[in-house]
Amino acid sequence: MMEEDELEFVEDLDAILHLSPEVQLAIEQVFPSQDPLDRADFNAVEYINTLFPTEQSLANIDEVVNKIRLKIRRLDDNIRTVVRGQTNVGQDGRQALEEAQKAIQQLFGKIKDIKDKAEKSEQMVKEITRDIKQLDHAKRHLTTSITTLNHLHMLAGGVDSLEAMTRKRQYGEVANLLQGVVNVLEHFQKYMGIPQIRQLSERVKAAQSELGTQILADFEEAFPSQGSKVKTGGPSIVLRDACLVANVLDPRIKQEIIKKFIRQHLSEYLVLFQENQDVAWLDKIDRRYAWIKRQLVDYEEKYGRMFPEEWCMTERIAVEFCHITRTELAKLMRTRAREIEVKLLLFAIQRTTNFEGLLAKRFTGSTLSDSPGKRPETPLEPTNPFLEDESGDDNASEKDEDLDRPKKPKAPDNPFHGIISKCFEPHLYVYIESQDKNLGELIDRFVADFRAQGPPKSGTEEGGAVLPSCADLFVYYKKCMVQCSQLSTGEPMIALATIFQKYLREYAWKILSGNLPKTSTNSGGLTITSLLKEKEGSEVAKFTMDELCLICSVLSTAEYCLATTQQLEEKLKEKVDASLMERINLTGEMDTFSTVISNSIQLLVQDLDSACDPALTAMSKMPWQSVEHVGDQSPYVTSVIMHIKQNVPIIRDNLAATRKYFTQFCIKFTNSFIPKFINHLFRCKPISMVGAEQLLLDTHSLKTVLLDLPSIGSQVLRKAPASYTKIVVKGMTRAEMILKVVMAPHEPLVVFVDNYIKLLADGNPETFQKILDMKGLKRSEQNSMLELFRQRLPTPPSGPDSAPSLSFSAPTPEQESSRIRKLEKLIKKRIQ
């Protein structure tokens, strides 16, 4: 009964003392303890099991109970002490709270006192500063008034003095005074509503107007626009001071003085070089420039100090002379256009551009923008190629320097370029027509020289080299381009580029294509079709060594022309105006030279190909069924190798500078020879087993020669290009596979057909028919085998990417050579 009461008490106590997790965590932080009895999740059963883990531990249960009771009594004592100690805590807390409230009230009162005092201080400061601000404003207004009164006094006195000095023509004093009066008057712009100020401003304007009229009259008197001569004695001090006054007056006064003086100074020029005068024509254009040089020297001596330096009067006179000269020359050339010749035009342009260069050295061109007349159109970029910085190669041949040779260091732009010479541009058609005629004569001379000297000889330095006429043509092109770019960078350059295109094509057809050797069987040129139509066994005329050398020389020349034409196009685009660059296009001419290169390579290929035709014809006519034993390579192989060794070294040596085109020749010859060899191979029927073995040996010999074709007969062994080797291996491997199929027994039929499909991977029944003809099978046997062949062909996969052709991986050259060696050993055993 007592135990039940204790349990109920514990449950009630647990319900009362159940604390939240936050409170429990705070207690643990304030009073850390490792005692299990202090834990919030205390479990009595676990605690008892910890005290008595085994039955044997129950022996000291009395001792444990006594300890716990002792601990309970100590806790009771502590609780009792704490409870008794809290009896007076409530009363002490209320007393402390009351004291705190009193302290807060006292603090609030003190803060309010401080705030009141601060407001009073602020009000006092405002009253003090109000008086200071009033004094400050008064001082500022007083200062402004004094300054304005001083300016007014200066303005009134200055206007009076200005009017008096103007009447007395005391320009030296007026120049300084007028500038000061104008500066002072600017301060009174906001006071123009005051009548007195407006009156002073009007008096200043009247004085300026009177000064302008008076100064213009003085200059008109000193330099009359009409009359016999200018007053002698040089410039007066009055006029020099008048120029200083004009600097301060309206800019129109200064412009009028300059205009009248220059007009008077150049009036003699207009009389001396009138249209009806003999010295006005282009052949005496030097006299114009000599006259202005003398006039500029005379001006510097007489009037150099009269005009201010910043007026640049010397340059203005020169610029106005240039505008007048351009107008007069343009008018004169329109009138006498029929009398203009190329040499005369170039002479006038050269003298004019030299004079423009002299002006650029002497003057800066600062007056061009505001000078009377229109500023010339200056090029965006330097047009003289001799002034460009170009990298040159010391070891380059003379022909490579035609368009890239450095001439002079780059010079600064000439602001006077075209200021006179622009008038010659409408007449440059004379120059263009002359260049057209000269280039036509040059091409005719090239043709005549080639016929007179003959083609380059083999074994000489000229053999296979670029024709000298090619370098001469581009040197002349360079000269024309430089000359024309100095004359104009507009439409004349486009016309010249058109002339260049015309004669590049003529050079390609007349000099290069026109001198390629023709075959005796076809005057129109050698073609594969004509070769195939020739009678079998007929002798085909081969090119001589000199003709081979000529073809190589034409090829090298065409390659040089192709590269140099591309450079020429780039240079023309640099010289012409940016808006006209798109009209420069030499692609058609470059394509023409590419065609010449292609034709030259084709001629070399056809020559060697046709030389091998009789040997292949002889191969197809040999009785391969009656061959009894396998020996060395057949005579037809020796003949083919002989022709290859005769032609290829000559071609290689003559194309040493154009290695890539020699590689193209080798590839094209191989692509032509191997299919032809396979076609003749199909004509060899019927073939015995021994005959097939001999043909296989011959095929291997030809394959070896073709693989060594690029370096055959050369002391320097060079590995053939991978692209070429791949073509030879693929083509000759097919020929070897054909012979291997022929050598294979045709029974059982299924095995033979499957072996054919595996080795040749050719689904064409015609090819299979040719193989059967080579084996010498009867027609009835062939029909059954053809039917079986069609049945055994693998079905192509369905889909858009599927193809009916078969494919196989060709064996490598090493594998093929190993097989050939085994075949040779087998043949030797049979012979023994």
Phi, psi and omega in degrees: 000320180291324179293325178294320178297321180294321180296318178297322179295319180295318180296317178297320180295321180294323179293322181289317186270015178287114184256155177288159181299324181296318179293320180297319179295321178295320179297319180295325179288325180282317181238079179293140182207145178258000182289129179299332181293340181271355182284147181289330180261037181299133178238116184296319182297313179298323181294317178295320178296330177289321180288325182234079183288334183229169179293328181294332182288346179290351182295330181255033181293326180296321180295319180294319180297319179298319179297317181295318178298321178297319180293325178294318180297321180295320178295320178300318179297317180296316179298318181298318180296317182294319180295317179295325181290337181271007183296317184262007184293320181300315181295318179297322181295317179298321180294318180294323180296317179298318179297320180295319179298319178297318181296322180295319179298318179296318180296320179298319179296317179297318181298319180297321177298316181297319180297318179297317179296322180295320179296321178294320180295319180298318179296323179293319180295320178299318179296322179292313184288335178301318179293322181294318179297320178298318178295322181295314178298320180296320179296317182296315180297322179295318179297316180298319180296316180297315180298316180296319178296319177297315179298321180295318178298316179296319182295314181297314179294320181295320181295318178298313180296321181298317180294321180292315180294327179296318179295328182270358181059038176272072188293331180299314179284327181297323184302312180287319183293317183298318179298320179294319180297318179296319179295319180293322182296334179296332180288343184257015181297326181278357179250017184294347176287344179280128185302318182296318180294316180298324179294318178297320179298320179292324178295322178296316179297321178296320179295320178296317180296317179296320178298317180298313179297319182293318181293318177299322178294320178297317179291326178293323178290322181283325182230077183295139179288335176233141181145177185283305186215164175280149178301137180277170177105358177079180183289143178270162179293330180298315180292324179297317178290330178296326177295324178294322177293321180299331176298329183271333182285186178304134181304337179296329177296315179298316180295323180293319178298313181298315182298315181293319182295315182294320179299316179293323183291330182257007181297323179296325181298318181295330179282314184295324187246044174293163184300326184277359180273145181293328182284354182279344185283167189297329184292343179242033182292338178300328184292329177299312184288328176294322181296314182292328177297317179295320181294322179292322177294319179296320179297316181299322181288320187268316190239010184300327183265354183284318182265144178301150183297326183289351177284342178051050186296323180299315179294321180296320178297316181296318180294316179296323175300319180296318180295317179296316181297318180298317180296315182293317180295320179298317179295317182294318181290329175295323181288320185245042184299326182291340182273354184281123175248165185297311182297319180295318180295315180294324177298313181295319180294320180296315180295324181291315179294327175296319179294318177298321176295323177296320177297320181295327178287327186273324187236164182266342183082019182290339182267000185293329184284331182241014181280156177295115184120176186264137179288136182291156178281113179270144181293152179289329182226158176301134185259355181267112183294340178287349179262003183270147174274111179232140180282130179247156180251120184296330183269358182291148178285169184297326181291333180283349183263004186301318184249356186236008184285124178290139183247296183225155174297152183295130182257158179291161180298146180262110181293342181264005181297124178086358184295331173246316188295349178298333183290342181278344187301318179298343183254009180288352176299332176298317179294317181296316179298323178295318179294325176300314179295316181296319180293323176298316178295324179295317178297317178298322178292322177300317180296315181295317179297321180295319179291325181287318183275337181081171181290162176299140181271144177290149180082001177251172179293334181283339184299122178077358182275169178292137180296136181300329181299331180296314179296321179297321180297314183285333173297317179293321176301316181299317180298314181296318183296316179296316182295316182290324180294333175285334180276316183197150175244020182253229185300324177302326177294323177295318178297319179295320178298323177296320176297318178302316181299317182301314186274343169294318177294319179296321178297319181297319184273319183282316186271316185271290182297323182294339182255004174293138182294145178255150178278156182287336183277342184209105182293338180277000181122153182273130178229161179296322181298317180295325179294318182290337182274353181291156177295138179292137179086353180286150181282128180258130181290126179265158173289144175285172179297323179294322179292320176298319178296322179296316180299316179296323179294318177297319179297314180296321179295318179296323178295317178297318178297321179298311181293319183287329176296322177297318177295322180298319179298318179296319180293320178298321179293330177289326185277331186277162177299149183301327181288345183252003185300322184293342180276354176269111182211111179252024182298319180299321179290322177296323176296324178298315179293326176296323177294320178298318178299314181297318179296321180295315178298320181296322177297316179297319180295314183294325179297310180292324181295315180292330178294332180274349183300312180302322180294320179292323177296318178298323178298317182289340182264357179289145179281082185289344179284336184261008178291128186261331181213160181265126179242212176287185181298149184288161181300325182294327177294318178300320180295316180298315180297323180297314179296320179297317181290337177282316188273313191298314179300323179296314181295318181296317181294323182281342178251026182298328181279345180236069187299325184294328180282332172294321176297319177298320177300314181299317182294316181293321178296317180296318178295336178271319186287316186296312176301323178294321178297318180294322177298318177291331178296321178294337180280346180281093183209143352280164183236132176277173179300315181293320178299320178294323178295320179294318178296323179296320178294320178295320179297320178296321179297315178297321179298318179297318180294317181295323178295328179267006187304314183299332183242016182293135180073012181255142177286335179262113180278122180234135182294135180292150177301147183297323180297321179291314180302320180297319180295315181296313182297317182294315183291312183288332175296322177297319178298319179294321179294325177299315181292324178295322176294320178297322181289336184288143177294143184272002176236141354293151188297319183297318180295319180296314181296315179297323179295320177298312181298323181290318186280316185264331181052044181241114182271009180278121179297333180294319177297317178298323178298319180296322178298318180294324177295321179297327178284348178076028180283155178288162183295323180294320177293322180296321181297316180293323179289325177295320178296317178296322180299316180295326180287325186275352179297133179293143180286127180294144179294145179281151180136163182294334183266001183286153179221144183285348182285151178267163179220152174208157179268120182289142178294154180287161178301324180296318178296318181294318180296325177296318179295320180296320178298320177298320179296320179297318178298319179297320180294320180296321179297320179295321181295321180292000000 
